[in-house]
Amino acid sequence: MMTAFVSSHSVVSAKEGGQSTRVTKGWSFHKGDLGSPWEAWRTRFLVEWESVTLPHTVNALDSVDPDVEYYQGPTWYRKVMKINNPYKNGRTVLHFEGAGQKSDVYVFTEKVGEHEGGYDEFKIDITDLAKKYKDKKVNRGRGVPILVRCDNSRDVERVPSDMSDFVQYNGVYRHLNMLYLPQVSLSQVHIKSDVTKQQAVLSVKAKLYNPDEINEAVSYRVEIYDPNGRLILTEESSKPIWNDESVLAEFKIDNPELWSPDKPNLYTCVTKVIRGSDESERREKFGLRFFEFVKKGPFKLNGDRVLIKGTHRHEDHAGVGAAMSDELIKKELEYIKAMGANFVRLGHYQQSREVLKLCDELGLMVWEEIPWCRGGLGGERYQQGAKRMLRNMINQHYNHPSVIIWGLGNENDWKGDFVKFDKEAIRSFMRELNTESHKLDPSRMTGIRRCAFAADIVDVYSPSIWAGWYRGKFIDYKETSNAEIAKNDRFIHMEWGGSSHAGRHSEKPDEGLAGIATGQGTDEREGDFLMSGGAARASKDGDWSETYICNLMDWHLKEQETMPNLTGTAFWVFKDFATPVRPENPVPDVNQKGVMTRDLKPKESYYVFKSYWSNEPTLRIYGHSWHTRWGKRGEKKIVKVYSNCPEVKLYLNGKFVGSKKRNSQDFPAAGLRWGVVFRPGSNVLKAVGEYNGETITDTIKFNYETRSWGKVNRLKIDEIERDGDIVTIEVTAYDKNNVMCLDSRNYVRFTIAGDGKLIDNLGTPDGSRKVQLANAKARIRVKLGKSESVVGVVSKDVKSVFVTLK
């Protein structure tokens, strides 16, 4: 069988062992299968093709379409490529940074390689067939015809499981590069380090790519540059061409500049191999640090205790799915860092090189894992695939100082994919992965999340603790966590939090939760993610308001400050993302546990974290999207301010209310809360604080409703904004007395007739044609056509409404 060869990548990737060029434009794309590769070339009329730019996925929009299942099947990409390899007898290679979920690569009609796995990098050598087909008539002298077939069809013997809580995207959704290599080139460079505060001992190991099996001596040179770019160490010599991995140089650095979240210092290793007039070079960024998970105790980095303050991310974004640009990835990770986080778990698969590069540069520690996620354990192909993914992940991301934990699995106690669920088989396979991980990289920890019967196998374990969401109340968090710390030698808490529908707020966020029992566990159990059945729980019986989630997160954060043996935690998840297993959510097919919406807009909870974690001035009055508050005349209502200022002053309608001092243990809002009386109608709140000599303020405006309301009786539709040919439409729900139904959870569905187009399938509260109301309202944008369009809103048991757009 023809397969891809897989190698490590250069973090600073100027050459990748040769000359590398991204291949982005000029691709044609076909959704569906072909009868044979020849159908891609014989005529343009029998099969429909569209022009696309890479990265690309067919699931950019259907992953969150509320009416259809996302496409799982084959797709094809074709392009005629100009090939100009500058090296005599050089190799021409297609370098895929990630494609899902199984890829077959053809030159003209001949298959040249394949790769199974949607998340690790792979390379396909097309040298020989490129020479054979570059003059084919079908090319019209334009280059070499390349075909890529991607397939994300359901396959129980391929990880991850289709039961997983995320979309398995199809397509070439990460960068594709054309790589020209000398006949003998560097394919991998690993920098192994043994570090203390006083000294770092380095060993530089390299692999070669030598498919022609050249047998002669080559020269090499290794250079080490400090974080300021100064050349500090060199070694050069020659040796016969080697197989496997070979040590090229060993160095010592006295008083190294250590890598940490506060000072993410990065060294550079430049390795060159010279053979005649050919030179192969790789540049690797690396950092020097040491860490320890103290048994039954805290986490230490470079000898000092550091509380891990983290989150999680999926490679997923509104409108593009997994095909995120480097700019989008950078913006997202900068938001994570600005929140004050120092850690991110990459769930639940190897993520793009750009993510790891930025984590190194920004100072974000990383748990990265393979996608052995849910479903049980498959057969030989399944297990070999998981092992291959582990080897590739470690080899490809070995030099990143940000990585501290290699994740071996997630929720492997989740049954379903196979008739037999065998705990001992899972334990045995987990041992194999653990052994392989330590063999490939003894310097890092291994970890898993939520598989208690295999907790003793790995170095670091995270149990399932969802206090206040799937089980129990959030006040149970500390007791449960301390019990798990006592139970596990090295404990870390991955995944906590809950869902919130952006724009939904509540005066009584705990209403409906009286039936939830305390002291009976806080773990997620089978079926708890569903919207019906089972025990009382916030995920089913709560209001999904931003108000409740801010309180939950506030409680967790203030408790974490008082737990001296806690290594740290990471809340789930930074940004809402697409998932096929949650069609009943307020935004269908979206996991809404993020502190950002899927298009990277902060929810209120983002500022709760900033108030605890960030060193930047932070002051936020809760409720910027709370357009209408409600209650009785003269009733005191709570106003919360999330801030890291030591003291905050509050003003209501221009009058001074009072000043409060911040105390993180004074829940909620660290004592920055006031009981105030709003006037009916319009109100203005202003907060003022000082942080390190800088005065910061925040202001919000809202209405106060004193009338009560009944069930939804009518809808009102309005055009509220126009920006060129983009119109924003808002629907509002009223009862029979024309009072807004501010706690309604009715679904509404937007429709359109005419040549305009709804801007939908974004997986956001204002970018889905089916969505639950948030405090009586829902919005969507419309792109106008050349003539008028009619936008309608449909909701069960309520008369539909329409507006004409011209």
C-alpha positions in Angstrom: 0.0 0.0 0.0 1.2 3.5 -0.8 1.3 5.8 2.2 2.5 9.2 3.2 5.7 9.8 4.9 5.4 11.9 8.0 8.0 14.2 9.5 8.5 16.9 12.0 8.1 20.5 11.0 10.2 23.6 11.5 8.5 26.1 13.8 10.3 29.0 12.1 9.6 27.5 8.7 11.6 29.4 6.0 12.8 26.3 4.2 11.3 23.1 5.8 14.5 21.4 4.8 14.4 22.9 1.3 12.2 25.6 -0.4 8.6 25.7 0.6 5.7 27.6 -1.0 2.1 27.7 0.1 -0.4 26.5 -2.6 -3.6 28.4 -1.9 -5.2 29.7 -5.1 -6.4 28.1 -8.3 -8.1 25.0 -6.9 -11.3 23.4 -8.2 -13.6 21.6 -5.8 -16.2 18.9 -6.2 -18.6 17.8 -3.5 -19.3 14.1 -3.8 -17.4 11.2 -5.3 -16.1 10.5 -8.8 -16.4 7.3 -10.8 -12.6 7.4 -11.2 -9.8 10.0 -11.1 -10.0 10.3 -14.9 -13.4 12.0 -14.4 -11.7 15.0 -12.9 -9.8 15.7 -16.2 -11.9 14.3 -19.1 -14.4 17.2 -19.3 -15.7 20.0 -17.3 -19.3 19.4 -18.2 -20.1 16.0 -16.6 -19.0 16.9 -13.1 -19.7 20.3 -11.4 -16.6 22.1 -10.0 -16.3 25.3 -8.1 -13.3 27.5 -7.6 -11.9 27.6 -4.0 -8.9 28.8 -2.1 -7.1 26.7 0.5 -7.5 26.2 3.4 -11.1 25.0 2.7 -13.8 22.7 4.0 -17.1 21.7 2.5 -18.6 21.9 6.1 -18.0 25.6 6.6 -21.7 26.2 6.8 -23.6 22.9 7.0 -21.8 22.1 10.2 -24.4 24.3 12.0 -27.3 24.1 9.5 -30.3 23.5 11.8 -32.2 21.5 9.1 -29.7 19.1 7.6 -26.9 16.8 9.0 -23.5 18.0 8.0 -22.0 16.3 5.0 -19.9 13.3 5.6 -18.6 11.7 2.5 -15.9 12.2 -0.2 -14.8 15.4 -1.9 -12.2 16.2 -4.5 -9.7 19.0 -5.1 -7.9 19.5 -8.4 -5.2 21.8 -9.6 -2.6 21.9 -12.3 0.7 22.9 -10.6 3.8 24.5 -12.0 6.8 22.6 -10.7 10.3 24.1 -10.9 12.5 22.2 -8.5 15.8 24.0 -8.3 17.8 21.1 -7.0 19.6 18.6 -9.3 17.9 15.2 -8.6 15.8 16.9 -6.0 12.6 15.7 -4.5 9.2 17.4 -5.0 6.8 16.9 -2.1 3.3 18.0 -1.2 3.3 19.0 2.5 -0.2 18.9 4.1 -0.5 20.6 7.4 -3.8 18.9 8.0 -6.7 17.4 5.9 -9.7 15.5 7.0 -10.3 12.8 7.6 -8.8 10.4 5.1 -6.8 11.7 2.1 -5.8 10.1 -1.2 -3.4 12.0 -3.5 -3.1 11.4 -7.2 -0.9 12.8 -10.0 -3.2 12.8 -13.0 -4.9 9.4 -12.5 -2.3 7.5 -10.6 -2.5 7.3 -6.8 0.8 8.4 -5.2 0.0 8.3 -1.5 -2.6 8.3 1.2 -3.0 9.4 4.8 -5.6 8.5 7.4 -6.1 11.0 10.2 -7.5 14.5 10.1 -5.1 16.3 12.4 -1.5 15.4 12.0 0.8 16.7 9.2 1.9 14.5 6.3 4.0 14.7 3.2 3.5 13.0 -0.2 6.5 12.7 -2.5 5.3 13.2 -6.1 8.8 13.4 -7.7 8.6 10.5 -10.1 5.0 10.9 -11.2 5.4 14.6 -11.6 8.1 14.0 -14.2 6.0 11.4 -15.9 2.9 13.6 -16.3 4.1 17.2 -16.6 3.8 17.1 -20.4 0.4 15.4 -20.6 -2.0 17.0 -23.1 -4.7 17.4 -20.5 -2.3 20.0 -18.8 -2.0 22.1 -21.9 1.5 22.7 -20.9 0.5 24.4 -17.7 2.1 22.0 -15.2 1.4 18.8 -13.3 -2.2 17.7 -12.6 -2.8 17.1 -8.9 -5.9 15.5 -7.4 -6.7 15.2 -3.7 -9.6 13.1 -2.4 -10.8 13.8 1.1 -13.3 11.7 2.9 -15.0 12.2 6.3 -17.5 9.4 5.9 -18.5 7.6 9.1 -16.0 4.9 9.9 -16.1 3.2 13.3 -12.5 1.9 12.9 -11.1 5.4 12.5 -10.5 7.7 15.5 -12.2 9.9 16.6 -15.6 8.4 17.3 -18.6 9.9 15.6 -20.1 10.1 19.0 -17.6 12.9 19.8 -18.9 16.3 20.7 -17.4 18.1 17.7 -17.5 18.1 13.9 -15.1 15.9 11.9 -14.4 18.3 9.1 -13.8 17.3 5.5 -11.3 19.0 3.3 -7.8 20.5 3.0 -8.6 22.7 5.9 -5.0 23.6 6.8 -2.2 24.9 4.6 -0.9 22.9 1.7 2.7 23.6 0.7 4.8 22.7 -2.3 8.2 21.6 -1.0 11.4 21.3 -3.0 14.1 19.3 -1.3 17.7 18.4 -2.2 18.3 14.7 -2.9 19.3 14.3 0.7 17.6 16.6 3.2 16.8 17.2 6.8 13.4 15.8 7.7 13.4 16.3 11.5 15.4 18.1 14.1 14.7 17.6 17.8 16.4 19.6 20.6 16.5 17.6 23.8 17.2 19.7 26.9 18.0 19.0 30.5 17.4 22.3 32.4 18.0 23.9 35.7 18.1 27.6 36.6 21.9 27.4 36.5 22.5 25.4 33.3 20.9 23.8 30.3 22.4 20.8 28.5 21.3 20.5 24.9 21.4 17.6 22.5 20.5 18.3 18.9 19.2 15.2 17.0 18.3 15.0 13.3 16.8 12.7 10.8 17.4 12.7 7.1 15.1 12.1 4.1 17.1 10.0 1.6 14.7 8.0 -0.6 17.4 7.4 -3.2 19.6 5.7 -0.5 22.6 7.8 -1.2 25.6 6.5 0.7 28.3 9.1 1.2 29.5 11.7 3.7 27.8 15.0 4.2 28.9 18.1 6.1 26.7 19.7 8.8 26.5 22.8 10.9 24.5 23.5 14.0 24.0 27.0 15.3 22.2 28.2 18.5 20.9 31.7 18.8 19.8 33.3 22.1 16.3 34.9 22.5 17.8 38.3 21.3 19.0 36.7 18.1 22.7 36.5 19.0 24.7 33.5 17.8 26.1 31.9 21.0 27.1 28.3 20.0 28.1 26.5 16.9 29.3 23.0 15.9 30.2 21.7 12.5 31.6 18.5 11.2 31.0 15.8 8.6 29.8 12.2 8.8 28.4 9.4 6.5 24.7 9.7 5.7 22.8 8.1 8.6 19.6 6.3 9.1 17.1 7.0 11.8 17.9 9.7 14.3 21.5 10.8 15.0 23.0 13.3 17.5 24.7 16.1 15.7 25.7 18.4 18.5 25.7 18.8 22.3 25.9 22.1 24.1 25.8 23.7 27.5 24.2 27.1 28.2 25.0 28.7 31.6 22.4 30.8 33.3 19.8 30.1 30.5 17.0 32.6 29.8 14.1 30.4 30.9 10.7 30.1 29.1 7.6 30.9 31.2 4.1 32.4 30.7 5.5 35.8 31.9 8.7 35.6 29.9 8.3 33.3 26.9 12.0 33.4 25.9 12.7 31.4 22.7 16.1 30.2 21.4 16.7 29.2 17.8 18.5 26.2 16.5 19.6 26.4 12.8 20.7 23.0 11.4 22.3 22.7 8.0 23.3 19.6 6.0 25.6 20.2 3.0 26.1 17.8 0.2 28.1 19.2 -2.7 26.3 22.3 -3.9 23.0 21.3 -2.1 22.2 22.6 1.3 19.2 21.6 3.5 18.3 23.8 6.4 15.8 23.7 9.2 15.2 26.4 11.8 13.6 25.4 15.1 12.5 27.6 17.9 12.8 26.1 21.3 12.5 27.1 24.9 14.3 26.1 28.1 12.2 25.3 31.2 11.6 22.6 33.7 8.4 21.7 35.5 7.0 19.3 38.1 3.5 18.1 39.2 4.2 17.7 42.9 2.6 14.5 44.2 -0.6 15.4 46.0 0.5 19.0 45.5 0.7 22.0 43.2 2.4 22.5 39.8 5.8 24.1 39.7 7.5 25.7 36.7 11.2 26.5 36.9 11.1 25.7 40.6 8.3 28.1 41.6 4.6 27.3 42.1 2.4 28.4 39.2 -1.4 28.0 39.3 -2.5 26.7 36.0 -5.2 29.1 34.7 -6.5 27.7 31.5 -9.1 27.1 28.9 -9.7 24.8 25.8 -10.0 25.4 22.1 -11.3 23.7 19.0 -10.2 24.6 15.5 -13.6 25.9 14.5 -15.0 29.4 13.6 -18.1 30.9 12.2 -18.3 30.8 8.4 -15.2 28.8 7.9 -15.4 25.8 10.2 -11.9 24.3 10.7 -10.4 26.2 7.8 -9.3 29.1 10.0 -6.8 31.6 8.7 -3.5 32.3 10.6 -4.9 35.7 11.4 -8.1 34.3 13.0 -6.0 31.8 15.0 -3.7 34.6 16.2 -6.6 36.8 17.2 -8.2 34.0 19.2 -5.0 33.1 21.1 -4.3 36.8 21.8 -7.8 37.0 23.4 -6.9 34.0 25.5 -3.7 35.5 26.7 -5.4 38.9 27.3 -7.9 37.2 29.6 -4.9 36.3 31.8 -4.8 32.6 31.0 -1.4 30.8 31.0 -2.6 27.4 29.7 -4.7 25.9 26.9 -5.8 22.3 26.3 -6.1 21.6 22.6 -9.3 19.5 22.4 -9.4 16.9 21.3 -6.8 16.4 18.6 -3.5 17.7 17.3 -3.9 21.3 16.2 -2.2 23.3 13.6 1.5 24.4 13.8 0.3 28.0 13.9 -1.5 27.3 17.2 1.6 25.8 18.8 3.9 28.5 17.4 1.7 31.2 19.0 1.4 29.4 22.3 5.2 29.4 22.4 5.4 33.1 21.6 2.6 34.2 23.9 3.5 32.0 26.9 0.6 29.6 27.0 1.3 26.1 28.4 -0.3 23.3 26.4 -2.0 20.0 26.9 -2.2 18.5 23.4 -3.9 15.1 22.8 -4.7 12.5 20.2 -8.4 12.1 19.1 -9.0 8.8 20.9 -12.3 10.3 22.2 -15.4 8.3 23.3 -16.9 5.2 21.9 -14.7 2.4 23.3 -11.8 0.6 21.6 -11.7 -0.6 18.0 -9.7 -3.2 16.3 -6.2 -3.4 14.7 -6.7 -0.5 12.2 -8.2 1.7 14.9 -5.4 1.0 17.4 -2.6 1.4 14.8 -4.2 4.7 13.7 -4.2 6.0 17.3 -0.6 5.0 17.8 0.4 6.6 14.5 -1.3 9.9 15.5 0.5 9.8 18.9 3.9 9.3 17.2 3.2 12.0 14.7 1.9 14.5 17.3 5.0 14.1 19.5 7.5 14.1 16.6 5.9 17.1 14.9 5.5 19.2 18.1 8.5 18.0 20.1 10.4 21.3 20.2 7.5 23.4 21.5 8.3 24.5 25.1 4.6 25.3 25.6 3.7 21.6 25.6 3.8 20.1 29.0 1.3 17.2 28.7 0.7 14.7 25.9 -3.0 13.7 26.1 -3.6 10.0 25.4 -7.4 10.1 25.4 -10.6 11.8 26.4 -13.8 10.2 27.9 -12.6 6.7 27.1 -15.2 5.3 29.5 -17.9 6.4 27.1 -19.5 3.4 25.5 -21.3 3.1 22.2 -19.3 2.4 19.1 -18.8 -1.4 19.6 -21.0 -4.3 20.8 -18.4 -5.1 23.5 -17.1 -2.6 25.9 -13.9 -4.0 27.5 -12.3 -2.1 30.3 -9.3 -4.3 30.5 -8.7 -3.9 26.8 -8.9 -0.1 27.1 -6.5 -0.3 30.1 -4.0 -2.4 28.1 -4.1 -0.1 25.1 -3.7 2.9 27.4 -0.6 1.3 28.8 0.8 0.9 25.3 0.2 4.5 24.5 1.7 5.6 27.8 4.8 3.5 27.2 5.2 4.8 23.6 4.8 8.4 24.7 7.5 8.2 27.3 9.8 6.3 24.9 9.4 9.1 22.3 9.5 11.9 24.8 10.5 11.1 28.5 10.6 14.9 29.3 6.9 15.4 29.4 3.9 14.1 31.3 1.1 12.0 29.9 -2.6 12.7 30.8 -6.1 11.6 30.2 -9.5 13.1 31.1 -12.4 11.2 32.5 -11.6 7.5 32.5 -11.3 6.6 36.2 -10.5 3.0 35.6 -7.3 4.0 33.7 -6.4 6.9 36.0 -3.4 5.0 37.5 -1.7 4.5 34.1 -0.9 8.0 33.1 1.1 10.7 34.9 -1.6 13.3 35.4 -5.3 12.6 35.6 -8.4 14.8 35.2 -11.6 13.4 36.6 -15.0 14.7 35.5 -16.1 17.6 37.7 -19.0 19.8 36.4 -20.2 21.3 39.7 -23.3 23.4 39.0 -23.9 22.2 35.5 -24.2 18.5 34.8 -24.4 17.5 38.5 -24.7 19.1 41.9 -24.4 22.8 42.6 -21.4 25.0 42.0 -20.9 25.4 45.8 -19.9 21.7 45.7 -16.8 22.4 43.6 -14.1 22.7 46.3 -15.1 19.7 48.3 -15.3 17.5 45.2 -11.9 18.7 43.9 -10.2 18.3 47.2 -11.5 14.7 47.4 -10.0 14.0 43.9 -6.7 15.6 44.8 -6.5 13.2 47.7 -7.4 10.3 45.5 -5.0 10.9 42.6 -1.2 11.4 42.8 -1.2 14.2 40.2 -4.5 15.9 39.7 -5.5 18.6 37.2 -9.0 19.7 36.5 -9.9 19.9 32.8 -13.4 21.0 31.8 -15.7 22.9 34.0 -18.2 25.6 33.3 -21.6 25.6 31.5 -23.5 26.8 28.6 -24.9 30.3 28.1 -27.0 31.8 25.3 -25.3 35.1 24.5 -27.7 38.0 25.2 -29.8 36.1 27.6 -29.9 37.5 31.2 -31.9 36.7 34.3 -33.0 38.5 37.4 -33.4 35.1 39.2 -30.7 32.8 37.6 -31.1 30.1 40.2 -34.9 29.7 39.7 -35.8 26.2 38.7 -32.7 24.7 40.3 -34.3 23.8 43.7 -34.5 20.1 42.8 -30.7 19.7 42.3 -29.2 17.7 45.1 -25.9 18.4 46.7 -23.4 15.9 48.0 -24.2 13.3 45.3 -21.3 14.0 43.0 -20.5 16.6 40.4 -19.5 14.3 37.5 -21.1 14.2 34.1 -22.9 10.9 33.5 -24.4 9.2 30.5 -27.2 11.3 29.0 -26.5 14.4 31.1 -25.8 16.5 28.0 -29.3 15.8 26.7 -32.1 18.3 27.3 -34.5 15.8 28.8 -34.6 12.9 31.3 -32.3 12.1 34.2 -31.7 13.9 37.4 -32.4 17.6 38.0 -29.4 19.6 36.7 -28.6 23.1 35.5 -27.9 21.9 32.0 -31.5 20.8 31.7 -33.4 22.8 34.2 -31.5 26.1 34.2 -32.1 29.2 32.1 -28.8 29.1 30.1 -28.4 32.8 31.0 -25.1 34.6 31.0 -26.1 35.7 34.6 -26.0 32.1 35.9 -22.8 31.2 34.2 -21.0 34.3 35.4 -22.0 33.3 39.0 -20.8 29.8 38.5 -17.4 30.9 37.1 -17.0 33.6 39.7 -17.5 30.9 42.5 -15.0 28.5 40.9 -12.4 31.3 40.5 -12.6 32.6 44.0 -12.4 29.0 45.4 -9.3 28.2 43.3 -7.4 31.0 45.0 -7.7 29.2 48.4 -6.6 25.7 47.3 -2.8 25.5 48.0 -2.5 21.9 46.6 -4.4 22.7 43.3 -2.2 22.3 40.2 -4.8 24.3 38.3 -7.8 24.0 36.0 -9.0 24.8 32.5 -12.6 25.8 31.9 -14.5 24.4 28.9 -14.4 26.1 26.4 -13.0 29.4 25.2 -15.3 29.8 22.2 -18.6 28.3 21.1 -18.1 25.6 18.5 -20.0 23.4 16.1 -21.2 19.9 17.2 -23.6 17.4 15.7 -24.8 16.0 19.0 -26.6 19.2 20.3 -29.4 20.0 17.9 -31.7 21.1 20.7 -29.5 23.9 21.9 -30.7 27.6 21.7 -28.3 27.9 18.8 -28.8 24.4 17.2 -25.7 22.3 16.6 -23.5 24.6 18.7 -21.8 23.8 22.0 -22.5 27.1 23.8 -20.1 26.7 26.7 -17.7 29.4 25.4 -16.9 32.7 27.0 -16.9 33.9 23.3 -19.5 33.3 20.6 -18.4 31.3 17.6 -17.4 34.5 15.7 -15.2 35.6 18.6 -17.3 38.1 20.4 -16.9 38.2 24.2 -19.7 37.2 26.4 -20.0 38.7 29.9 -18.2 35.7 31.4 -15.0 36.6 29.6 -14.7 39.6 31.9 -15.2 37.5 35.0 -11.9 35.7 34.1 -10.2 39.0 33.3 -11.1 40.4 36.7 -9.4 37.4 38.4 -6.5 36.7 36.0 -5.5 39.7 34.0 -2.8 42.2 34.8 -4.4 44.7 32.4 -6.8 47.2 33.8 -10.3 45.6 33.8 -13.6 47.1 34.7 -16.9 45.8 33.3 -20.5 46.4 34.6 -22.4 43.2 34.1 -25.1 43.4 31.4 -23.9 45.3 28.3 -26.3 43.3 26.2 -29.1 43.3 28.8 -31.4 45.8 27.1 -34.2 45.5 29.6 -34.2 44.6 33.3 -37.4 43.9 35.2 -38.9 43.9 38.6 -41.3 45.8 40.9 -41.3 49.5 41.5 -39.0 50.4 44.3 -37.4 46.9 44.4 -33.7 46.7 45.0 -31.8 45.0 42.1 -28.2 43.8 42.2 -25.6 45.5 40.1 -22.3 43.7 39.6 -19.0 45.0 38.4 -16.2 42.6 37.4 -12.9 44.4 37.9 -9.4 44.0 39.2 -9.4 47.5 40.6 -8.9 47.6 44.3 -11.9 49.9 44.7 -14.8 50.8 42.4 -17.4 53.7 42.6 -20.9 53.3 41.1 -23.2 56.0 39.8 -26.9 55.6 38.8 -28.4 58.2 36.6 -25.7 60.6 37.5 -26.0 60.2 41.2 -23.2 58.6 43.4 -24.4 55.2 44.8 -21.3 54.2 46.7 -17.8 52.8 46.7 -16.8 49.2 47.2 -13.5 47.6 47.9 -12.5 44.4 46.0 -12.2 41.2 48.0 -12.0 38.0 45.9 -13.6 35.9 48.6 -16.7 38.1 48.8 -19.1 36.4 46.4 -20.4 37.4 44.0 -18.3 39.9 41.9 -15.5 40.0 44.6 -17.6 42.4 46.7 -18.1 44.8 43.8 -21.9 44.7 43.9 -24.6 47.1 44.9 -28.3 46.9 45.7 -30.0 49.8 43.8 -33.5 50.9 42.9 -34.0 51.6 39.2 -36.6 54.1 37.9 -39.1 52.8 35.4 -37.9 53.4 31.9 -34.4 54.5 30.9 -31.5 54.1 33.3 -27.7 54.7 33.1 -25.0 53.0 35.2 -21.5 54.2 35.4 -18.6 52.6 37.2 -15.2 54.2 37.9 -12.0 52.5 39.2 -8.3 53.0 39.3 -5.7 50.4 38.5 -2.0 51.2 39.0 -2.7 54.9 38.7 -4.9 54.6 35.6 -8.5 55.6 35.9 -10.9 53.4 34.0 -14.7 53.7 33.5 -17.6 51.7 32.1 -21.1 52.8 31.3 -24.3 50.9 30.3 -27.8 52.1 29.4 -31.0 50.0 29.7 -34.7 50.1 30.4 -36.4 48.9 33.6 -39.8 47.1 33.1 -42.2 47.0 36.0 -45.1 45.3 34.2 -45.5 41.6 34.3 -46.1 39.5 31.1 -47.8 36.3 30.0 -47.0 33.9 27.2 -45.9 35.1 23.8 -48.9 36.4 21.8 -47.4 38.2 18.9 -44.1 39.0 17.2 -42.8 42.3 15.9 -40.2 42.6 13.2 -38.1 45.6 12.5 -35.1 46.8 10.4 -32.7 48.2 13.0 -29.6 48.9 11.0 -28.4 49.2 7.4 -24.7 49.2 6.4 -24.5 49.3 2.6 -26.3 46.2 1.3 -26.3 44.5 4.8 -29.5 45.0 6.8 -30.0 43.8 10.4 -33.4 42.5 11.3 -34.7 42.2 14.8 -37.7 40.3 16.0 -39.3 41.0 19.5 -41.9 38.8 21.3 -44.8 40.4 23.2 -47.8 39.1 25.2 -51.4 40.1 24.6 -50.9 43.4 26.5 -47.9 44.4 24.4 -45.4 43.7 27.2 -42.1 42.1 26.1 -41.8 38.5 27.2 -38.4 38.9 28.6 -37.9 35.3 29.8 -39.3 33.6 26.7 -37.3 30.7 25.3 -39.4 30.3 22.1 -37.6 29.3 19.0 -38.0 31.6 16.0 -37.2 30.9 12.4 -36.2 33.5 9.9 -37.2 33.0 6.2 -36.6 35.0 3.1 -38.2 35.4 -0.4 -36.7 37.3 -3.2 -33.1 37.7 -4.3 -31.7 38.7 -0.9 -29.9 36.2 1.3 -30.0 35.5 5.0 -26.5 35.6 6.5 -27.0 32.4 8.4 -25.4 29.1 9.3 -22.8 30.9 11.3 -23.6 29.1 14.6 -24.1 32.4 16.5 -27.1 34.0 18.2 -27.4 36.5 15.4 -26.3 34.2 12.6 -28.7 31.3 12.7 -32.1 31.1 10.9 -33.4 29.0 13.8 -32.6 30.3 17.3 -34.1 30.8 20.7 -35.1 34.2 21.9 -32.8 36.0 24.3 -34.7 38.4 26.5 -37.6 38.6 24.0 -35.4 39.3 21.0 -33.5 37.7 18.1 -31.5 39.1 15.2 -30.2 38.2 11.8 -28.5 40.0 9.0 -29.6 40.1 5.4 -27.6 40.7 2.3 -29.8 42.6 -0.1 -30.2 41.7 -3.8 -30.9 43.9 -6.8 -34.7 43.8 -6.1 -36.8 43.7 -3.0 -36.9 40.8 -0.6 -39.4 39.8 2.1 -38.1 38.5 5.4 -40.4 36.5 7.6 -40.3 35.2 11.1 -42.1 32.0 12.1 -42.7 30.7 15.6 -44.9 27.9 17.0 -48.4 29.0 18.0 -47.7 32.6 17.0 -48.8 34.5 13.9 -45.9 34.9 11.4 -44.6 38.5 10.7 -42.9 39.9 7.6 -40.9 42.9 6.5 -40.1 44.1 3.0 -36.6 45.2 2.2 -35.8 47.4 -0.8 
